[in-house]
Amino acid sequence: MRLKKVLAVGLAAVMGISLVACGGGNKKDSKEKTYKIASDTTFTPFEFEDKDGNRVGIDLDLLEAIAKEEGFKYKVTAVGFDAAMASVESGQSDGMIAGMSITKERKQKYDFSEAYYDSKVAFAVKKGGKTFDNIKDKKKAEKEALSSLKGKTVAAKVGTVGATYANENAEKYGYKVRQFKDSPTMYQAVLTGNAAACFEDFPVISYQIGQKNLKLQVAFTSESGSQYGFAVKKGKNSELVEKFNSGLKKIKDNGKYQEIVDKYTKTK
């Protein structure tokens, strides 16, 4: 009996140690990761500060809705477009959402989500200037619009599809491109007469004109454009891309996606 009692006590002690070990392991494994997401500082209406100083925009609202659907935690840091890319490449951030166009060149460094927004390139001039969007033949409209910039300086934001489009046509149509790090400074260049026009993603310039009363007008909207995607460093954080894609589909299906886009793109 004594031997059985000793064995029983010993067995109970071993089981107790095992349960403690299992409990500790589960606690550690259940610790949820908080993803570090980099973003642009100002790329209205995708990310910007509202009048109360809150970070808002299509990108941020979409990310919040997707995270809620998929149940993951994240923290956004607004560092600027170029800095956001560098942050992801260096591993300081797990991903970025910043109105980032999906391109072949970028696919060499990043893995992208499914496209969450289709955008066109437009160029705007000071209010009262000539417009070309009323020309039904799009090729003719593009030729006349870009020809009107001959001998002038135009503005574009660094790293955007608008800048790429402006640069690709500069030599052919005889204008010079001056690049800016942020949209507000670029707009100011046009308003002060230091640039004849600015090239920008259509939803961005449309928001500024329609909801912020920016004294510019869209002169031409190109058929060229891009698709925006959520990005991570190539070969890293594939689970985050999968969660983004899954959540994106869910919010498109339940109507939340369109609700967010309409909130920022519909004119007053």
PEQUI-V335415 format. One record per backbone hydrogen bond with DSSP energy under -0.5 kcal/mol. NH is the residue of the N-H (numbers start at 0). CO is the residue of the C=O. E is the energy in kcal/mol with one decimal. If there is no record, write none. Layout:
NH	CO	E
NH	CO	E
This chain:
4	0	-2.7
5	1	-2.7
6	2	-2.5
7	3	-2.5
8	4	-2.4
9	5	-2.6
10	6	-2.6
11	7	-2.4
12	8	-2.1
13	9	-2.2
14	10	-2.5
15	11	-2.2
16	12	-2.2
17	13	-2.4
18	14	-2.5
19	15	-2.1
20	16	-2.4
21	17	-2.7
22	18	-2.6
23	19	-2.4
24	20	-2.1
25	21	-2.5
26	22	-1.9
27	23	-1.8
28	24	-2.8
29	25	-2.1
30	27	-1.1
31	29	-0.5
34	32	-0.6
34	72	-2.4
36	34	-0.7
36	74	-2.9
37	94	-2.7
38	76	-2.2
42	46	-3.3
45	42	-2.7
46	42	-0.8
47	55	-2.3
49	53	-2.5
52	49	-2.2
55	47	-3.0
55	53	-0.6
57	44	-2.9
58	45	-1.0
59	45	-1.1
60	56	-2.7
61	57	-2.6
62	58	-2.4
63	59	-2.0
64	60	-2.2
65	61	-2.7
66	62	-2.7
67	63	-1.9
68	64	-1.8
69	65	-2.4
70	66	-1.9
71	66	-1.3
72	32	-0.8
74	34	-2.6
76	36	-2.6
78	38	-2.4
78	76	-0.8
79	38	-1.5
83	79	-2.2
84	80	-2.0
85	81	-2.1
86	82	-2.2
87	83	-1.9
88	84	-2.5
89	85	-2.1
90	86	-0.6
90	87	-0.8
91	86	-1.5
92	86	-1.8
93	35	-2.2
94	35	-1.6
95	230	-2.3
96	37	-2.0
100	98	-0.5
101	226	-2.8
102	100	-0.7
106	102	-1.8
107	103	-0.5
107	104	-1.1
108	105	-1.5
109	105	-2.5
110	231	-2.5
112	229	-2.3
115	227	-2.5
116	227	-0.9
118	225	-3.4
120	223	-2.1
121	199	-2.9
122	219	-2.3
123	197	-2.4
124	216	-2.5
126	214	-2.1
128	125	-1.9
131	218	-3.8
132	218	-0.7
134	131	-1.7
135	133	-0.6
137	135	-0.9
140	136	-2.6
141	137	-2.4
142	138	-2.2
143	139	-2.5
144	140	-2.5
145	141	-2.6
146	142	-2.0
147	143	-1.3
148	145	-1.3
149	146	-1.5
150	173	-3.6
151	148	-2.2
153	175	-3.2
154	196	-3.0
155	177	-1.8
156	198	-0.6
157	179	-3.0
159	156	-1.6
163	159	-1.8
164	160	-2.9
165	161	-2.4
166	162	-2.5
167	163	-2.4
168	164	-1.3
169	165	-0.8
169	166	-0.5
170	166	-0.6
172	168	-2.1
173	169	-1.1
174	169	-1.5
175	151	-2.7
177	153	-3.1
177	175	-0.5
178	176	-0.5
179	155	-2.7
182	41	-0.6
185	181	-1.4
186	182	-2.8
187	183	-2.1
188	184	-1.5
189	185	-1.1
189	186	-0.5
190	186	-2.4
191	187	-2.3
192	189	-0.9
193	188	-1.8
194	188	-1.5
195	152	-3.3
196	152	-0.5
197	123	-2.0
198	154	-2.8
199	121	-2.9
199	197	-0.5
201	119	-3.6
203	200	-0.8
204	200	-1.9
205	201	-2.7
206	202	-1.7
207	203	-1.8
208	204	-2.2
209	205	-2.9
210	206	-2.8
211	206	-0.9
211	207	-0.7
213	207	-2.1
215	213	-2.3
216	124	-2.6
218	122	-2.4
219	122	-1.5
221	120	-3.2
221	219	-0.5
225	118	-2.5
227	116	-3.0
228	99	-2.5
230	95	-2.3
231	110	-2.1
233	108	-2.6
235	232	-2.5
239	236	-0.7
240	236	-1.3
241	237	-2.2
242	238	-2.1
243	239	-2.3
244	240	-2.6
245	241	-2.4
246	242	-2.7
247	243	-2.6
248	244	-2.1
249	245	-1.8
250	246	-2.4
251	247	-1.7
252	248	-2.2
253	249	-2.2
255	250	-0.6
256	250	-2.6
258	254	-1.6
259	255	-2.1
260	256	-2.3
261	257	-2.7
262	258	-1.5
263	259	-0.9
263	260	-0.8
264	260	-1.6
265	261	-1.8
